Amino acid sequence: MEDKKNQNEKIENMEIIISKTLRAGVLLSALIILIGLILFFATKSSGYPANTYPTSVVAIIKGLISLKPYAIIMTGLLVLILTPVFRVGVSIITFFQEKDYMYVYITSAVFIILIFSFLLGKVE
Amino acid sequence: MILTSLIILLISIVAGVFGSLLGLGGGIIVIPMLTLLLGVNIKYAIGASIVSVIATSSGAAVTYVRDKITNLRIGMFLEIATTTGALTGAFIAGLISSKYLYIIFGLLLLYSAFTMLKKRNEELPEGVVSQPIAKKLKLEGSYYDKVLKKEIKYNVTGVNKGFGMMYIAGVISGLLGIGSGIFKVMAMDLFMRLPMKVSTATSNFMIGVTAAASAGVYLVRGNIDPKIAGPVALGVLIGATLGTKIMTNMKSTTIRKIFIPVLAYVSIEMLLKGLGV
C-alpha cells in the first residue's frame, strides 16, 4: 500500500516536472518570436535581402548575434521546435528516477530517432 | 504587412483551439486557411503547419500532462513507430507535386469526417479487456473527468494494430507536414479503445514529437518562412491554451459534432483546388 502510494506520487511528480518544463519552453519561444516580430514591424526591415531568411542553425545564430529581426523570430521557432525533443529528454530522466527501466529504453529509442532526424536534416 | 500578420495570428488562434480540442494539431486548419484564404504557396504553408503542430502540442501538453489526461507511457511507446514513420515521409515529400498534396489532403480530411460521424454518440468506451501486452507495458491508466465528475479508469487493447497504424500516421506526418493527429486519435480510439479525451490528449502530446522529427528537414529546405511561421506559432500557442480549458469542460460527443461539418467543408475545398476546378 505504502509502495503504491509512493509510486503514484512519483508519477505525479514526473507529470508536474514535464508540464513545467514545457511551460518554460513555450513561454520562452513565444517571447522571442514576439520580440522578433515587433522589431521587424518597428524597423520595417527583416535584416535579410527580400524573400530570403536563414535556413540553418548556424545562419540563425549568426543573425541573432547581429539582432536581425528574422533571425530572432527563427530563434524563437527553433526553441519551439526543440520543446518536444526536450520533453522526451526530461522523460528519460524521470522514468530513470522511477526505476522504470523498460520505459527508459523506450523513451531513449525515441530520443535517438529524434536526434538522428535532426542530424539528417542538417546533412541534406 | 501588419494586417496580413494579424490575419495569420487570428487564423492560428482558431487553429490552436480546434487542434488542442481534438488532438489534431493546428495544421489541418492552418494549411487550408493559408493557401486558400491568403494564397500562400503550399511549400511555406507546410512549414508553417509543422510549426503550428508543435505549438499546439506543446501549448496543450502543459495542461493535459499536468491533469493526467495524457497517457505518457502509451505516448512514448507509440512514438517509436511514429518517429520512424515521420523520417520515411519527410524524405519522400520532395518527390510529390503540390497538386497531389491538395488531393491527398482533401481525401484525408473527408475520410476523417466520416470516421467521426460514425462515432458521434459515444462518450466512453465500454467492455474493454486489457491485452496481456498492454499490462506488460503498463499502458492502463486513469484520469479525472471534469464533466462526468469522476475518476475514469480505463483498459487498453489492440496494441499491435495501434502500433502499426502509428507508423502510417508518422509517414503521413512527414509527407504532408501535418501531425496526422486524426490517424493517431483514430488508432487509439478505434483499435486501442481509449476514452476520447485520453486519445486526443495523448495524440496532442505525440504530434509535437513526431513533427519535431521532421522539422529539421523542413527548416533546412527553407519551408519555414519567419513572417508566416512566427505569427502562426504565437496564435496557435494562445489558441491551444484556450482549447485545453474548453476541452476539459466539454463532452467529447459535443466536440465531435462541432467539428464534423468544418472538416467536411475544408476537405471539399481542398479537393476542388487539387483537381483544378
Interface residues (C-beta under 8 A of the other chain):
Chain A: E12 M14 E15 I16 I18 S19 L22 R23 G25 V26 S29 A30 I33 L34 G36 L37 F40 F41 S46 Y53 T55 S56 Y70 I73 M74 G76 L77 L78 L80 I81 L82 T83 P84 V85 R87 V88 S91 D100 M102 Y103 I106 T107 A109 V110 I113 L114 F116 S117 F118 L119 L120 G121 K122 E124
Chain B: M1 I2 S5 V51 I54 A55 S57 S58 G59 A61 V62 T63 V65 R66 K68 L72 R73 M76 F77 E79 I80 T83 T84 A86 L87 A90 L137 K138 G208 V209 A211 A212 A213 S214 A215 G216 V217 Y218 L219 V220 R221 G222 I224 D225 P226 K227 A229 G230 P231 A233 L234 L237
